[in-house]
Amino acid sequence: MNGKSLANDRIASGDGNIQEIVSYILSFLCYEREQAAMRVAYSADQQLLDRYDVLILPSGHLGKDIVLPDLAKPVVSNPFKHKYIIHTDIVYNAFFFLSRAEEVINTQRDEHGRFLARYSVLGRGSNLLLPLIDEYARLVLKCLNEPMPLPGYDHIYLTHDIDSLTRYRSLRGTLGGIRRGEWQQVLASWRDIHNDPDYTFPWLMEQDKQVSEAQPVYFVKMTRGAGFDYPQYNLAGRDYKRLNRWLLDQGAFTGIHNSYYDNIQQITLDRSVENPVVFQRFHYLRCSLRKMRALVRLGYTDDFSVGFADRAGFRLQTTRAVRWIDPEQMTLTPLRLHPLMIMDTTLSAGKYMHLSEDEAYYLCQQIIDKVRMHHGELNLLWHNSNLTPDSYHHSLYPKILKLI
């Protein structure tokens, strides 16, 4: 829906960009039901209830300044039969989280330059397991007497970052293995790549196929291999080429795993008319607003980076994919954000959540239930190189897929 084509009285005053953003958020709150969205006005003029069924009162912040939203339960009044006023500015609240505007006013970052859950207003209060914007959407649909979304999944993405293709089949990997006394494992890997402990792709594919409606996505590291991007496997080498052909034959998608650093990879994957999308995820989930703008400029269509590295849950406060709103330039971009809810290393890594396998399973169950209830999009990340005997992810992952 184009906000510039709407009646001027339906949306609080603002330039064309603001109107487009508001129009998009109203549509998002109505689950893209355009006829329902046209029954909602965002204005302080209460006389508009003559023509609209729901009136959302603006706080005056959208497009003017960025402040923390009012997170109390929305106040709703019912002045006329089947007419409702939402006194809490849920449009601004939705903008605040969907655009990641909080990162503009909160400059706290970890050693990798990432905005973590413990810095965020909802993460500090351990409120990342309730997708607030989807709850707002249910409120709007209820006021409009519209049916709630049916439980289920809009999409299921089972994603895997190929941070390391193999452990031993490079010169440095071979020498490191021999130095550690792992020469038998080195020889086994060189005899057959399937013996390499990091080459877990056949096992992952076997698990993913248990969820018939799921789409496996493998993010291929395209970096210089220096610093935090190490190691970089040879994309022109035989091992990767064979894997890439096999993944495509199995029906998997591939995406670009962009650098930890600021250099964004030019798009090199095929963008045919039949498959025009380009999926991408940043290494270490290091996704600054500046890097997001680079994705838009270079023509990426879908990003899978937006999740908290240190906490599982709903960073964008929605279970659904959403177009990114640039909170500084106040523009609605074509880039779709697919919220990342659960990452393997978040659950168990020493500096993150410190969960046991049972605790991790219970947490994942809560998140998956919320996605299903809101008919959202499930986005999981399991690394091929983390399925080691000293971690529980080899047994936890199949249990999570059974939940789905």
Buried (B, 14 or more C-beta within 10 A) or exposed (E): BEBEEBEEBBBBEBEEBBBBBBBBBBBBBBBEBEEBBBBBBBBBEEEBBEEBBBBBBBBEBBBEEBEEBBBEEBEBEEEEEEBBBBBBBBBBBBBBBBBBBBBEEBEEBBEEBBBBBEBBBBBEEEBBBEBBBBBBBBBBBEBBEBEEBEEEBBBBBBBBBBBBBBBBBBEEBBEBBBEEEBEEBBBBBBEEBEBBBBBBBEBBBEBBBEBEEBBBBBBBBBBEEEEEBBBBBEEEEEBBEEBBEEBEEBEBBBBBBBBBBEEBBEBEBEEEEEEEEBBBBBBBBBBBBEBBBBBBEBEBBBBBBBBBBBBBBBBBBBBBBBBBBBBEEBBBBEBBBBBBBBBBBBBBBEEBBEBEBEEBBEBBEEBBEBBBBBBBBBBBBBBBBBBEEEBBBBEBBEBBBEBB
